[in-house]
């Protein structure tokens, strides 16, 4: 399986844009859209929480701010590994419509 990745937010985070198995595309726009929506939702929560806690963190040095960013992005990436893998597998197994609908419904993602 080959997966094409697109950098997101300019900090080394990547978004799955398409996948291929035996040179045939298997990710339709619904799966790609669901993955992008998941990442956008989690990124918005991450940014919101950092913004909310920024005052309590005090004056961070640039290195400290980078550590907070890196830590929070790493947490998001780890949390999203299983849902993204499930969506990719559903696409390969031709079950993407049901799985995408469930993911969107459970996480209240836009359709």
Phi and psi restraints in degrees (range 20) as a CNS / XPLOR table:
assign (resid 1 and name C) (resid 2 and name N)
       (resid 2 and name CA) (resid 2 and name C) 1.0 -109.1 20.0 2
assign (resid 2 and name N) (resid 2 and name CA)
       (resid 2 and name C) (resid 3 and name N) 1.0 133.4 20.0 2
assign (resid 2 and name C) (resid 3 and name N)
       (resid 3 and name CA) (resid 3 and name C) 1.0 -120.8 20.0 2
assign (resid 3 and name N) (resid 3 and name CA)
       (resid 3 and name C) (resid 4 and name N) 1.0 127.3 20.0 2
assign (resid 3 and name C) (resid 4 and name N)
       (resid 4 and name CA) (resid 4 and name C) 1.0 -90.7 20.0 2
assign (resid 4 and name N) (resid 4 and name CA)
       (resid 4 and name C) (resid 5 and name N) 1.0 134.9 20.0 2
assign (resid 4 and name C) (resid 5 and name N)
       (resid 5 and name CA) (resid 5 and name C) 1.0 -119.4 20.0 2
assign (resid 5 and name N) (resid 5 and name CA)
       (resid 5 and name C) (resid 6 and name N) 1.0 145.7 20.0 2
assign (resid 5 and name C) (resid 6 and name N)
       (resid 6 and name CA) (resid 6 and name C) 1.0 -120.9 20.0 2
assign (resid 6 and name N) (resid 6 and name CA)
       (resid 6 and name C) (resid 7 and name N) 1.0 127.4 20.0 2
assign (resid 6 and name C) (resid 7 and name N)
       (resid 7 and name CA) (resid 7 and name C) 1.0 -59.6 20.0 2
assign (resid 7 and name N) (resid 7 and name CA)
       (resid 7 and name C) (resid 8 and name N) 1.0 142.8 20.0 2
assign (resid 7 and name C) (resid 8 and name N)
       (resid 8 and name CA) (resid 8 and name C) 1.0 -129.0 20.0 2
assign (resid 8 and name N) (resid 8 and name CA)
       (resid 8 and name C) (resid 9 and name N) 1.0 134.4 20.0 2
assign (resid 8 and name C) (resid 9 and name N)
       (resid 9 and name CA) (resid 9 and name C) 1.0 65.7 20.0 2
assign (resid 9 and name N) (resid 9 and name CA)
       (resid 9 and name C) (resid 10 and name N) 1.0 11.4 20.0 2
assign (resid 9 and name C) (resid 10 and name N)
       (resid 10 and name CA) (resid 10 and name C) 1.0 64.8 20.0 2
assign (resid 10 and name N) (resid 10 and name CA)
       (resid 10 and name C) (resid 11 and name N) 1.0 14.3 20.0 2
assign (resid 10 and name C) (resid 11 and name N)
       (resid 11 and name CA) (resid 11 and name C) 1.0 -123.6 20.0 2
assign (resid 11 and name N) (resid 11 and name CA)
       (resid 11 and name C) (resid 12 and name N) 1.0 31.5 20.0 2
assign (resid 11 and name C) (resid 12 and name N)
       (resid 12 and name CA) (resid 12 and name C) 1.0 86.2 20.0 2
assign (resid 12 and name N) (resid 12 and name CA)
       (resid 12 and name C) (resid 13 and name N) 1.0 -3.0 20.0 2
assign (resid 12 and name C) (resid 13 and name N)
       (resid 13 and name CA) (resid 13 and name C) 1.0 -81.6 20.0 2
assign (resid 13 and name N) (resid 13 and name CA)
       (resid 13 and name C) (resid 14 and name N) 1.0 138.8 20.0 2
assign (resid 13 and name C) (resid 14 and name N)
       (resid 14 and name CA) (resid 14 and name C) 1.0 -124.5 20.0 2
assign (resid 14 and name N) (resid 14 and name CA)
       (resid 14 and name C) (resid 15 and name N) 1.0 151.5 20.0 2
assign (resid 14 and name C) (resid 15 and name N)
       (resid 15 and name CA) (resid 15 and name C) 1.0 -115.9 20.0 2
assign (resid 15 and name N) (resid 15 and name CA)
       (resid 15 and name C) (resid 16 and name N) 1.0 135.1 20.0 2
assign (resid 15 and name C) (resid 16 and name N)
       (resid 16 and name CA) (resid 16 and name C) 1.0 -69.3 20.0 2
assign (resid 16 and name N) (resid 16 and name CA)
       (resid 16 and name C) (resid 17 and name N) 1.0 124.7 20.0 2
assign (resid 16 and name C) (resid 17 and name N)
       (resid 17 and name CA) (resid 17 and name C) 1.0 -108.7 20.0 2
assign (resid 17 and name N) (resid 17 and name CA)
       (resid 17 and name C) (resid 18 and name N) 1.0 -25.6 20.0 2
assign (resid 17 and name C) (resid 18 and name N)
       (resid 18 and name CA) (resid 18 and name C) 1.0 -166.4 20.0 2
assign (resid 18 and name N) (resid 18 and name CA)
       (resid 18 and name C) (resid 19 and name N) 1.0 160.2 20.0 2
assign (resid 18 and name C) (resid 19 and name N)
       (resid 19 and name CA) (resid 19 and name C) 1.0 -138.8 20.0 2
assign (resid 19 and name N) (resid 19 and name CA)
       (resid 19 and name C) (resid 20 and name N) 1.0 151.8 20.0 2
assign (resid 19 and name C) (resid 20 and name N)
       (resid 20 and name CA) (resid 20 and name C) 1.0 -133.8 20.0 2
assign (resid 20 and name N) (resid 20 and name CA)
       (resid 20 and name C) (resid 21 and name N) 1.0 142.5 20.0 2
assign (resid 20 and name C) (resid 21 and name N)
       (resid 21 and name CA) (resid 21 and name C) 1.0 -126.8 20.0 2
assign (resid 21 and name N) (resid 21 and name CA)
       (resid 21 and name C) (resid 22 and name N) 1.0 124.9 20.0 2
assign (resid 21 and name C) (resid 22 and name N)
       (resid 22 and name CA) (resid 22 and name C) 1.0 52.2 20.0 2
assign (resid 22 and name N) (resid 22 and name CA)
       (resid 22 and name C) (resid 23 and name N) 1.0 42.0 20.0 2
assign (resid 22 and name C) (resid 23 and name N)
       (resid 23 and name CA) (resid 23 and name C) 1.0 67.5 20.0 2
assign (resid 23 and name N) (resid 23 and name CA)
       (resid 23 and name C) (resid 24 and name N) 1.0 7.0 20.0 2
assign (resid 23 and name C) (resid 24 and name N)
       (resid 24 and name CA) (resid 24 and name C) 1.0 -105.8 20.0 2
assign (resid 24 and name N) (resid 24 and name CA)
       (resid 24 and name C) (resid 25 and name N) 1.0 130.2 20.0 2
assign (resid 24 and name C) (resid 25 and name N)
       (resid 25 and name CA) (resid 25 and name C) 1.0 -65.5 20.0 2
assign (resid 25 and name N) (resid 25 and name CA)
       (resid 25 and name C) (resid 26 and name N) 1.0 136.5 20.0 2
assign (resid 25 and name C) (resid 26 and name N)
       (resid 26 and name CA) (resid 26 and name C) 1.0 -120.9 20.0 2
assign (resid 26 and name N) (resid 26 and name CA)
       (resid 26 and name C) (resid 27 and name N) 1.0 -16.5 20.0 2
assign (resid 26 and name C) (resid 27 and name N)
       (resid 27 and name CA) (resid 27 and name C) 1.0 -90.9 20.0 2
assign (resid 27 and name N) (resid 27 and name CA)
       (resid 27 and name C) (resid 28 and name N) 1.0 115.4 20.0 2
assign (resid 27 and name C) (resid 28 and name N)
       (resid 28 and name CA) (resid 28 and name C) 1.0 -86.3 20.0 2
assign (resid 28 and name N) (resid 28 and name CA)
       (resid 28 and name C) (resid 29 and name N) 1.0 177.2 20.0 2
assign (resid 28 and name C) (resid 29 and name N)
       (resid 29 and name CA) (resid 29 and name C) 1.0 -64.3 20.0 2
assign (resid 29 and name N) (resid 29 and name CA)
       (resid 29 and name C) (resid 30 and name N) 1.0 -28.3 20.0 2
assign (resid 29 and name C) (resid 30 and name N)
       (resid 30 and name CA) (resid 30 and name C) 1.0 -65.8 20.0 2
assign (resid 30 and name N) (resid 30 and name CA)
       (resid 30 and name C) (resid 31 and name N) 1.0 -44.5 20.0 2
assign (resid 30 and name C) (resid 31 and name N)
       (resid 31 and name CA) (resid 31 and name C) 1.0 -68.0 20.0 2
assign (resid 31 and name N) (resid 31 and name CA)
       (resid 31 and name C) (resid 32 and name N) 1.0 -47.3 20.0 2
assign (resid 31 and name C) (resid 32 and name N)
       (resid 32 and name CA) (resid 32 and name C) 1.0 -58.7 20.0 2
assign (resid 32 and name N) (resid 32 and name CA)
       (resid 32 and name C) (resid 33 and name N) 1.0 -44.5 20.0 2
assign (resid 32 and name C) (resid 33 and name N)
       (resid 33 and name CA) (resid 33 and name C) 1.0 -63.1 20.0 2
assign (resid 33 and name N) (resid 33 and name CA)
       (resid 33 and name C) (resid 34 and name N) 1.0 -39.1 20.0 2
assign (resid 33 and name C) (resid 34 and name N)
       (resid 34 and name CA) (resid 34 and name C) 1.0 -65.5 20.0 2
assign (resid 34 and name N) (resid 34 and name CA)
       (resid 34 and name C) (resid 35 and name N) 1.0 -41.0 20.0 2
assign (resid 34 and name C) (resid 35 and name N)
       (resid 35 and name CA) (resid 35 and name C) 1.0 -65.7 20.0 2
assign (resid 35 and name N) (resid 35 and name CA)
       (resid 35 and name C) (resid 36 and name N) 1.0 -44.2 20.0 2
assign (resid 35 and name C) (resid 36 and name N)
       (resid 36 and name CA) (resid 36 and name C) 1.0 -63.4 20.0 2
assign (resid 36 and name N) (resid 36 and name CA)
       (resid 36 and name C) (resid 37 and name N) 1.0 -42.9 20.0 2
assign (resid 36 and name C) (resid 37 and name N)
       (resid 37 and name CA) (resid 37 and name C) 1.0 -61.9 20.0 2
assign (resid 37 and name N) (resid 37 and name CA)
       (resid 37 and name C) (resid 38 and name N) 1.0 -41.7 20.0 2
assign (resid 37 and name C) (resid 38 and name N)
       (resid 38 and name CA) (resid 38 and name C) 1.0 -58.8 20.0 2
assign (resid 38 and name N) (resid 38 and name CA)
       (resid 38 and name C) (resid 39 and name N) 1.0 -50.4 20.0 2
assign (resid 38 and name C) (resid 39 and name N)
       (resid 39 and name CA) (resid 39 and name C) 1.0 -63.0 20.0 2
assign (resid 39 and name N) (resid 39 and name CA)
       (resid 39 and name C) (resid 40 and name N) 1.0 -41.8 20.0 2
assign (resid 39 and name C) (resid 40 and name N)
       (resid 40 and name CA) (resid 40 and name C) 1.0 -63.8 20.0 2
assign (resid 40 and name N) (resid 40 and name CA)
       (resid 40 and name C) (resid 41 and name N) 1.0 -42.2 20.0 2
assign (resid 40 and name C) (resid 41 and name N)
       (resid 41 and name CA) (resid 41 and name C) 1.0 -62.5 20.0 2
assign (resid 41 and name N) (resid 41 and name CA)
       (resid 41 and name C) (resid 42 and name N) 1.0 -48.1 20.0 2
assign (resid 41 and name C) (resid 42 and name N)
       (resid 42 and name CA) (resid 42 and name C) 1.0 -67.5 20.0 2
assign (resid 42 and name N) (resid 42 and name CA)
       (resid 42 and name C) (resid 43 and name N) 1.0 -37.0 20.0 2
assign (resid 42 and name C) (resid 43 and name N)
       (resid 43 and name CA) (resid 43 and name C) 1.0 -64.8 20.0 2
assign (resid 43 and name N) (resid 43 and name CA)
       (resid 43 and name C) (resid 44 and name N) 1.0 -40.4 20.0 2
assign (resid 43 and name C) (resid 44 and name N)
       (resid 44 and name CA) (resid 44 and name C) 1.0 -63.5 20.0 2
assign (resid 44 and name N) (resid 44 and name CA)
       (resid 44 and name C) (resid 45 and name N) 1.0 -41.1 20.0 2
assign (resid 44 and name C) (resid 45 and name N)
       (resid 45 and name CA) (resid 45 and name C) 1.0 -64.1 20.0 2
assign (resid 45 and name N) (resid 45 and name CA)
       (resid 45 and name C) (resid 46 and name N) 1.0 -44.9 20.0 2
assign (resid 45 and name C) (resid 46 and name N)
       (resid 46 and name CA) (resid 46 and name C) 1.0 -58.5 20.0 2
assign (resid 46 and name N) (resid 46 and name CA)
       (resid 46 and name C) (resid 47 and name N) 1.0 -50.6 20.0 2
assign (resid 46 and name C) (resid 47 and name N)
       (resid 47 and name CA) (resid 47 and name C) 1.0 -62.2 20.0 2
assign (resid 47 and name N) (resid 47 and name CA)
       (resid 47 and name C) (resid 48 and name N) 1.0 -41.5 20.0 2
assign (resid 47 and name C) (resid 48 and name N)
       (resid 48 and name CA) (resid 48 and name C) 1.0 -61.8 20.0 2
assign (resid 48 and name N) (resid 48 and name CA)
       (resid 48 and name C) (resid 49 and name N) 1.0 -41.8 20.0 2
assign (resid 48 and name C) (resid 49 and name N)
       (resid 49 and name CA) (resid 49 and name C) 1.0 -68.2 20.0 2
assign (resid 49 and name N) (resid 49 and name CA)
       (resid 49 and name C) (resid 50 and name N) 1.0 -39.4 20.0 2
assign (resid 49 and name C) (resid 50 and name N)
       (resid 50 and name CA) (resid 50 and name C) 1.0 -64.3 20.0 2
assign (resid 50 and name N) (resid 50 and name CA)
       (resid 50 and name C) (resid 51 and name N) 1.0 -43.5 20.0 2
assign (resid 50 and name C) (resid 51 and name N)
       (resid 51 and name CA) (resid 51 and name C) 1.0 -62.2 20.0 2
assign (resid 51 and name N) (resid 51 and name CA)
       (resid 51 and name C) (resid 52 and name N) 1.0 -43.2 20.0 2
assign (resid 51 and name C) (resid 52 and name N)
       (resid 52 and name CA) (resid 52 and name C) 1.0 -62.8 20.0 2
assign (resid 52 and name N) (resid 52 and name CA)
       (resid 52 and name C) (resid 53 and name N) 1.0 -38.5 20.0 2
assign (resid 52 and name C) (resid 53 and name N)
       (resid 53 and name CA) (resid 53 and name C) 1.0 -93.4 20.0 2
assign (resid 53 and name N) (resid 53 and name CA)
       (resid 53 and name C) (resid 54 and name N) 1.0 -2.6 20.0 2
assign (resid 53 and name C) (resid 54 and name N)
       (resid 54 and name CA) (resid 54 and name C) 1.0 -54.9 20.0 2
assign (resid 54 and name N) (resid 54 and name CA)
       (resid 54 and name C) (resid 55 and name N) 1.0 -42.3 20.0 2
assign (resid 54 and name C) (resid 55 and name N)
       (resid 55 and name CA) (resid 55 and name C) 1.0 -63.9 20.0 2
assign (resid 55 and name N) (resid 55 and name CA)
       (resid 55 and name C) (resid 56 and name N) 1.0 -37.5 20.0 2
assign (resid 55 and name C) (resid 56 and name N)
       (resid 56 and name CA) (resid 56 and name C) 1.0 -73.3 20.0 2
assign (resid 56 and name N) (resid 56 and name CA)
       (resid 56 and name C) (resid 57 and name N) 1.0 -21.2 20.0 2
assign (resid 56 and name C) (resid 57 and name N)
       (resid 57 and name CA) (resid 57 and name C) 1.0 -79.2 20.0 2
assign (resid 57 and name N) (resid 57 and name CA)
       (resid 57 and name C) (resid 58 and name N) 1.0 -16.9 20.0 2
assign (resid 57 and name C) (resid 58 and name N)
       (resid 58 and name CA) (resid 58 and name C) 1.0 75.4 20.0 2
assign (resid 58 and name N) (resid 58 and name CA)
       (resid 58 and name C) (resid 59 and name N) 1.0 -163.8 20.0 2
assign (resid 58 and name C) (resid 59 and name N)
       (resid 59 and name CA) (resid 59 and name C) 1.0 -82.2 20.0 2
assign (resid 59 and name N) (resid 59 and name CA)
       (resid 59 and name C) (resid 60 and name N) 1.0 107.9 20.0 2
assign (resid 59 and name C) (resid 60 and name N)
       (resid 60 and name CA) (resid 60 and name C) 1.0 -92.2 20.0 2
assign (resid 60 and name N) (resid 60 and name CA)
       (resid 60 and name C) (resid 61 and name N) 1.0 142.8 20.0 2
assign (resid 60 and name C) (resid 61 and name N)
       (resid 61 and name CA) (resid 61 and name C) 1.0 -70.5 20.0 2
assign (resid 61 and name N) (resid 61 and name CA)
       (resid 61 and name C) (resid 62 and name N) 1.0 163.2 20.0 2
assign (resid 61 and name C) (resid 62 and name N)
       (resid 62 and name CA) (resid 62 and name C) 1.0 -56.0 20.0 2
assign (resid 62 and name N) (resid 62 and name CA)
       (resid 62 and name C) (resid 63 and name N) 1.0 -38.6 20.0 2
assign (resid 62 and name C) (resid 63 and name N)
       (resid 63 and name CA) (resid 63 and name C) 1.0 -65.4 20.0 2
assign (resid 63 and name N) (resid 63 and name CA)
       (resid 63 and name C) (resid 64 and name N) 1.0 -41.5 20.0 2
assign (resid 63 and name C) (resid 64 and name N)
       (resid 64 and name CA) (resid 64 and name C) 1.0 -65.8 20.0 2
assign (resid 64 and name N) (resid 64 and name CA)
       (resid 64 and name C) (resid 65 and name N) 1.0 -41.7 20.0 2
assign (resid 64 and name C) (resid 65 and name N)
       (resid 65 and name CA) (resid 65 and name C) 1.0 -61.8 20.0 2
assign (resid 65 and name N) (resid 65 and name CA)
       (resid 65 and name C) (resid 66 and name N) 1.0 -39.7 20.0 2
assign (resid 65 and name C) (resid 66 and name N)
       (resid 66 and name CA) (resid 66 and name C) 1.0 -63.4 20.0 2
assign (resid 66 and name N) (resid 66 and name CA)
       (resid 66 and name C) (resid 67 and name N) 1.0 -37.7 20.0 2
assign (resid 66 and name C) (resid 67 and name N)
       (resid 67 and name CA) (resid 67 and name C) 1.0 -65.6 20.0 2
assign (resid 67 and name N) (resid 67 and name CA)
       (resid 67 and name C) (resid 68 and name N) 1.0 -43.0 20.0 2
assign (resid 67 and name C) (resid 68 and name N)
       (resid 68 and name CA) (resid 68 and name C) 1.0 -61.9 20.0 2
assign (resid 68 and name N) (resid 68 and name CA)
       (resid 68 and name C) (resid 69 and name N) 1.0 -45.5 20.0 2
assign (resid 68 and name C) (resid 69 and name N)
       (resid 69 and name CA) (resid 69 and name C) 1.0 -60.1 20.0 2
assign (resid 69 and name N) (resid 69 and name CA)
       (resid 69 and name C) (resid 70 and name N) 1.0 -48.3 20.0 2
assign (resid 69 and name C) (resid 70 and name N)
       (resid 70 and name CA) (resid 70 and name C) 1.0 -62.5 20.0 2
assign (resid 70 and name N) (resid 70 and name CA)
       (resid 70 and name C) (resid 71 and name N) 1.0 -45.5 20.0 2
assign (resid 70 and name C) (resid 71 and name N)
       (resid 71 and name CA) (resid 71 and name C) 1.0 -60.0 20.0 2
assign (resid 71 and name N) (resid 71 and name CA)
       (resid 71 and name C) (resid 72 and name N) 1.0 -48.7 20.0 2
assign (resid 71 and name C) (resid 72 and name N)
       (resid 72 and name CA) (resid 72 and name C) 1.0 -67.2 20.0 2
assign (resid 72 and name N) (resid 72 and name CA)
       (resid 72 and name C) (resid 73 and name N) 1.0 -37.7 20.0 2
assign (resid 72 and name C) (resid 73 and name N)
       (resid 73 and name CA) (resid 73 and name C) 1.0 -66.0 20.0 2
assign (resid 73 and name N) (resid 73 and name CA)
       (resid 73 and name C) (resid 74 and name N) 1.0 -40.0 20.0 2
assign (resid 73 and name C) (resid 74 and name N)
       (resid 74 and name CA) (resid 74 and name C) 1.0 -61.9 20.0 2
assign (resid 74 and name N) (resid 74 and name CA)
       (resid 74 and name C) (resid 75 and name N) 1.0 -40.6 20.0 2
assign (resid 74 and name C) (resid 75 and name N)
       (resid 75 and name CA) (resid 75 and name C) 1.0 -61.4 20.0 2
assign (resid 75 and name N) (resid 75 and name CA)
       (resid 75 and name C) (resid 76 and name N) 1.0 -46.3 20.0 2
assign (resid 75 and name C) (resid 76 and name N)
       (resid 76 and name CA) (resid 76 and name C) 1.0 -61.1 20.0 2
assign (resid 76 and name N) (resid 76 and name CA)
       (resid 76 and name C) (resid 77 and name N) 1.0 -44.5 20.0 2
assign (resid 76 and name C) (resid 77 and name N)
       (resid 77 and name CA) (resid 77 and name C) 1.0 -60.7 20.0 2
assign (resid 77 and name N) (resid 77 and name CA)
       (resid 77 and name C) (resid 78 and name N) 1.0 -42.7 20.0 2
assign (resid 77 and name C) (resid 78 and name N)
       (resid 78 and name CA) (resid 78 and name C) 1.0 -65.3 20.0 2
assign (resid 78 and name N) (resid 78 and name CA)
       (resid 78 and name C) (resid 79 and name N) 1.0 -41.8 20.0 2
assign (resid 78 and name C) (resid 79 and name N)
       (resid 79 and name CA) (resid 79 and name C) 1.0 -65.1 20.0 2
assign (resid 79 and name N) (resid 79 and name CA)
       (resid 79 and name C) (resid 80 and name N) 1.0 -36.3 20.0 2
assign (resid 79 and name C) (resid 80 and name N)
       (resid 80 and name CA) (resid 80 and name C) 1.0 -83.6 20.0 2
assign (resid 80 and name N) (resid 80 and name CA)
       (resid 80 and name C) (resid 81 and name N) 1.0 -10.2 20.0 2
assign (resid 80 and name C) (resid 81 and name N)
       (resid 81 and name CA) (resid 81 and name C) 1.0 -56.3 20.0 2
assign (resid 81 and name N) (resid 81 and name CA)
       (resid 81 and name C) (resid 82 and name N) 1.0 -49.9 20.0 2
assign (resid 81 and name C) (resid 82 and name N)
       (resid 82 and name CA) (resid 82 and name C) 1.0 -66.0 20.0 2
assign (resid 82 and name N) (resid 82 and name CA)
       (resid 82 and name C) (resid 83 and name N) 1.0 -48.4 20.0 2
assign (resid 82 and name C) (resid 83 and name N)
       (resid 83 and name CA) (resid 83 and name C) 1.0 -61.9 20.0 2
assign (resid 83 and name N) (resid 83 and name CA)
       (resid 83 and name C) (resid 84 and name N) 1.0 -38.9 20.0 2
assign (resid 83 and name C) (resid 84 and name N)
       (resid 84 and name CA) (resid 84 and name C) 1.0 -67.5 20.0 2
assign (resid 84 and name N) (resid 84 and name CA)
       (resid 84 and name C) (resid 85 and name N) 1.0 -42.6 20.0 2
assign (resid 84 and name C) (resid 85 and name N)
       (resid 85 and name CA) (resid 85 and name C) 1.0 -61.2 20.0 2
assign (resid 85 and name N) (resid 85 and name CA)
       (resid 85 and name C) (resid 86 and name N) 1.0 -40.4 20.0 2
assign (resid 85 and name C) (resid 86 and name N)
       (resid 86 and name CA) (resid 86 and name C) 1.0 -63.4 20.0 2
assign (resid 86 and name N) (resid 86 and name CA)
       (resid 86 and name C) (resid 87 and name N) 1.0 -42.3 20.0 2
assign (resid 86 and name C) (resid 87 and name N)
       (resid 87 and name CA) (resid 87 and name C) 1.0 -65.4 20.0 2
assign (resid 87 and name N) (resid 87 and name CA)
       (resid 87 and name C) (resid 88 and name N) 1.0 -41.7 20.0 2
assign (resid 87 and name C) (resid 88 and name N)
       (resid 88 and name CA) (resid 88 and name C) 1.0 -64.2 20.0 2
assign (resid 88 and name N) (resid 88 and name CA)
       (resid 88 and name C) (resid 89 and name N) 1.0 -41.7 20.0 2
assign (resid 88 and name C) (resid 89 and name N)
       (resid 89 and name CA) (resid 89 and name C) 1.0 -65.8 20.0 2
assign (resid 89 and name N) (resid 89 and name CA)
       (resid 89 and name C) (resid 90 and name N) 1.0 -39.9 20.0 2
assign (resid 89 and name C) (resid 90 and name N)
       (resid 90 and name CA) (resid 90 and name C) 1.0 -61.2 20.0 2
assign (resid 90 and name N) (resid 90 and name CA)
       (resid 90 and name C) (resid 91 and name N) 1.0 -37.5 20.0 2
assign (resid 90 and name C) (resid 91 and name N)
       (resid 91 and name CA) (resid 91 and name C) 1.0 -65.4 20.0 2
assign (resid 91 and name N) (resid 91 and name CA)
       (resid 91 and name C) (resid 92 and name N) 1.0 -43.2 20.0 2
assign (resid 91 and name C) (resid 92 and name N)
       (resid 92 and name CA) (resid 92 and name C) 1.0 -63.9 20.0 2
assign (resid 92 and name N) (resid 92 and name CA)
       (resid 92 and name C) (resid 93 and name N) 1.0 -38.9 20.0 2
assign (resid 92 and name C) (resid 93 and name N)
       (resid 93 and name CA) (resid 93 and name C) 1.0 -84.6 20.0 2
assign (resid 93 and name N) (resid 93 and name CA)
       (resid 93 and name C) (resid 94 and name N) 1.0 6.0 20.0 2
assign (resid 93 and name C) (resid 94 and name N)
       (resid 94 and name CA) (resid 94 and name C) 1.0 58.0 20.0 2
assign (resid 94 and name N) (resid 94 and name CA)
       (resid 94 and name C) (resid 95 and name N) 1.0 36.5 20.0 2
assign (resid 94 and name C) (resid 95 and name N)
       (resid 95 and name CA) (resid 95 and name C) 1.0 -116.0 20.0 2
assign (resid 95 and name N) (resid 95 and name CA)
       (resid 95 and name C) (resid 96 and name N) 1.0 16.7 20.0 2
assign (resid 95 and name C) (resid 96 and name N)
       (resid 96 and name CA) (resid 96 and name C) 1.0 -61.9 20.0 2
assign (resid 96 and name N) (resid 96 and name CA)
       (resid 96 and name C) (resid 97 and name N) 1.0 -37.9 20.0 2
assign (resid 96 and name C) (resid 97 and name N)
       (resid 97 and name CA) (resid 97 and name C) 1.0 -58.5 20.0 2
assign (resid 97 and name N) (resid 97 and name CA)
       (resid 97 and name C) (resid 98 and name N) 1.0 -44.1 20.0 2
assign (resid 97 and name C) (resid 98 and name N)
       (resid 98 and name CA) (resid 98 and name C) 1.0 -68.8 20.0 2
assign (resid 98 and name N) (resid 98 and name CA)
       (resid 98 and name C) (resid 99 and name N) 1.0 -44.8 20.0 2
assign (resid 98 and name C) (resid 99 and name N)
       (resid 99 and name CA) (resid 99 and name C) 1.0 -66.4 20.0 2
assign (resid 99 and name N) (resid 99 and name CA)
       (resid 99 and name C) (resid 100 and name N) 1.0 -45.1 20.0 2
assign (resid 99 and name C) (resid 100 and name N)
       (resid 100 and name CA) (resid 100 and name C) 1.0 -60.1 20.0 2
assign (resid 100 and name N) (resid 100 and name CA)
       (resid 100 and name C) (resid 101 and name N) 1.0 -45.3 20.0 2
assign (resid 100 and name C) (resid 101 and name N)
       (resid 101 and name CA) (resid 101 and name C) 1.0 -60.6 20.0 2
assign (resid 101 and name N) (resid 101 and name CA)
       (resid 101 and name C) (resid 102 and name N) 1.0 -41.2 20.0 2
assign (resid 101 and name C) (resid 102 and name N)
       (resid 102 and name CA) (resid 102 and name C) 1.0 -66.0 20.0 2
assign (resid 102 and name N) (resid 102 and name CA)
       (resid 102 and name C) (resid 103 and name N) 1.0 -47.2 20.0 2
assign (resid 102 and name C) (resid 103 and name N)
       (resid 103 and name CA) (resid 103 and name C) 1.0 -60.2 20.0 2
assign (resid 103 and name N) (resid 103 and name CA)
       (resid 103 and name C) (resid 104 and name N) 1.0 -45.8 20.0 2
assign (resid 103 and name C) (resid 104 and name N)
       (resid 104 and name CA) (resid 104 and name C) 1.0 -62.5 20.0 2
assign (resid 104 and name N) (resid 104 and name CA)
       (resid 104 and name C) (resid 105 and name N) 1.0 -40.9 20.0 2
assign (resid 104 and name C) (resid 105 and name N)
       (resid 105 and name CA) (resid 105 and name C) 1.0 -69.3 20.0 2
assign (resid 105 and name N) (resid 105 and name CA)
       (resid 105 and name C) (resid 106 and name N) 1.0 -46.6 20.0 2
assign (resid 105 and name C) (resid 106 and name N)
       (resid 106 and name CA) (resid 106 and name C) 1.0 -64.6 20.0 2
assign (resid 106 and name N) (resid 106 and name CA)
       (resid 106 and name C) (resid 107 and name N) 1.0 -41.1 20.0 2
assign (resid 106 and name C) (resid 107 and name N)
       (resid 107 and name CA) (resid 107 and name C) 1.0 -97.9 20.0 2
assign (resid 107 and name N) (resid 107 and name CA)
       (resid 107 and name C) (resid 108 and name N) 1.0 7.7 20.0 2
assign (resid 107 and name C) (resid 108 and name N)
       (resid 108 and name CA) (resid 108 and name C) 1.0 52.6 20.0 2
assign (resid 108 and name N) (resid 108 and name CA)
       (resid 108 and name C) (resid 109 and name N) 1.0 47.5 20.0 2
assign (resid 108 and name C) (resid 109 and name N)
       (resid 109 and name CA) (resid 109 and name C) 1.0 -88.7 20.0 2
assign (resid 109 and name N) (resid 109 and name CA)
       (resid 109 and name C) (resid 110 and name N) 1.0 152.9 20.0 2
assign (resid 109 and name C) (resid 110 and name N)
       (resid 110 and name CA) (resid 110 and name C) 1.0 -64.3 20.0 2
assign (resid 110 and name N) (resid 110 and name CA)
       (resid 110 and name C) (resid 111 and name N) 1.0 150.0 20.0 2
